[in-house]
Amino acid sequence: LKMLQASGVQTAIITGRDAPSVGIRVKQLGISYYFKGIHDKRAAYAQLCEQAGVEEHECAFVGDDVVDLPVMVRCGLAVAVPEAHWFTLQYAHYVTRRSGGAGAVRE
């Protein structure tokens, strides 16, 4: 992620969780935008695009569950991890070989 950011790509996390450990990791990685405790990811995604000054089709998104579908169908590159919900996998442009938590984002 640091290399991606160094190349000028903005990074963000939209999550339904509100775990303090994620907030710590966000700071360590220098993630530009952090939306936590989100139930409507589509609305957060629209807000993110506006704040970041980008169009939806210019974004990539990594998801693993059906709550991610409203963003996955709008972004330019929808990515899923292999253990994602079967329905979510149908909407992914790319499925990582690595699992979530085991290098999927790096891939």
Helices and strands as residue ranges (DSSP letters): H 2-6, E 12-14, H 20-29, E 33-35, H 41-52, G 56-58, E 60-63, G 66-68, H 69-72, E 77-80, H 86-89, E 94-95
